[in-house]
Amino acid sequence: SCGGLTVERTSCPRCGLPGPGVCKNCNIDTVAYKNTPIDMKRFLEEAAKKIGLAKIPDAVKGAKGLLNESKTPEPLEKGLLRARTDVSIFKDGTIRFDSTNAILTQFRPQEVGLSIEKAHSIGYEKDMDGKPLESPTQLCSLEVQDLLISEAGAQYLLKASKFLDDLLSSYYGIDRFYDASKKEDLIGQLVVGLSPHTSVGVVGRIVGFTKASVCYAHPFWHAAKRRDCDGDEDSVSLLLDVLLNFSREFMPSRIGGLMDAPLLLSPLLNPSEIARQALNIETVAQLPIEFYDKTWQGAHPSEVESLIPTMNKSLGSDHWTIRFTHPTEDLDRGRLISSYKELPTMLDKVKEQLQLADQIVAVNAADVAVKVLSTHILRDLVGNLRTFTSQRVRCMKCGSKPRRVPLGGVCHRCGGKLVATVFRSGVEKYLDVATEMVERYKIRPYYHQRLDLIKLELAETFRPLPEEKAQQKLLISEFA
């Protein structure tokens, strides 16, 4: 490569006639790509030489094809540097670490690996009571855009920071930015939090670490990502990575291709713009006796709303102190990994959820079963059946997936054997647990009937074919 500006040239994908716009011969749009053999080894060697790599990494992962409209690839140099630092890429060009959300309003510096000097340098000069921060055991109120990441997440983002520094110095020829050699060097660095199925990333700041497999953050920060604060799983990326490597050009052109990408960034969090439920947090250190009296009466929540101050009443002010009724000694003393992550299959998760509902007096297990059935299991059964009946086949030899089954019954490219991509076991995997739920919890007839209809569809779809009868041979002598 010469390092000059690239000029895009288009041609007809059918006849190859060069030119912009619409092809004169075929009357179809011209494109800036075509299938052509390339010397991949030479390109890799040139890319490695450009960034000063003495050896190409043993494993450099890539995609089989490009899904974006213009088929725009990333520079090979970025792929080589990622391979060297052992980090992976998302479809939008960014590096992400996924973790479960958990809310946090206070912390002690010693709990999160934060020294007093470092705490002062990032703005924590007073504890939650307004006293000077002098001891690592004092409680500090977590700022609304600050977060604690897991130690595993810290190690991964540390590798991501090394990749970004290498990219800046060897590819762009500018100074390194992070120069981080240990996780503590990430304290104070900005990140971007993003929820699935959204397109707006929220900027946050790392202020410490936890052994738990979660991302601790203020409830406002999680709510700003359009989340219900607790239990969902979102991603965290270094801000520089998003600014430097994200591009809409990499996003798939199909429907929904722009989802799960930081198309916009929210640098400052405005509490008045987040979901109202995130403001329904009490701010008192103890609950009044009138509240407990109302619980005996079975009062409606609206009747006790005036008894307990919440964050709703703090809107418009700079006072966001949230107090608590029960203190803890150490953030990491509790469970460090969610059971949801430890259970291997979705069936195991559902069974454990129902078993827990059976044991808790305050929970109506039948209501839990109805919610799981209506929002998850029945929908999955119907969706899996639809996927099975409209599935694509795959060639065992070349891996191609034709949109429709060829009439010849073999791959139209190489003549290889075709196999299914969706199987009966995957379609029916929730059937037994659904049957057990409707029978065990005496759920209303609608769900019995709905499940019976699904069973009927499954039986019709997977009905065994009758054995082929031996073809009878007709002899002329039989008609004599």
Buried (B, 14 or more C-beta within 10 A) or exposed (E): EEEEEEEEEBBBBEEEEEEEEEBEEBEEEBBEBEEEEEEEEEEBEEBBEBBEBEEBBEEBEEEEEBEBBBBBBBBBBBBBBBBBBEBEBBBBBBBBBEBBBBBBBBBBBBBBBBEBEBBBEBEBEBBBEEEEBEEBEBBBBBBBBBBBBBBEBBBBBBBBBBBBBBBBBBBEEEEBBBEBEEBBBBBBBBBBBBBBEBEBBBBBBBBBBBBBBBBBBBBBBBBBBBBEBEEBBBBBBBBBBBEBBBBEBBBBEEEEBBEBBBBEBBEEBEBEEBBEEBBEBBBBEEBEEEBEEBEEEEEEEEEBEEBBBBBEEBEEEEEBEBBBEEEEEEBEEEEBEBEBEEBEEBBBBBBBBBEEBEEEEEEEBBEBBBEBBBEBBBEBBBEBBEEBEEBBBBBEBEEBEBEEEEEEEBBEEEEBEBEEEBEEEEBBBBBEBBBBBBEEBEBEEEBBEBBEEBBEBBEEEEEEEEEEEEEEEEEEEEEE
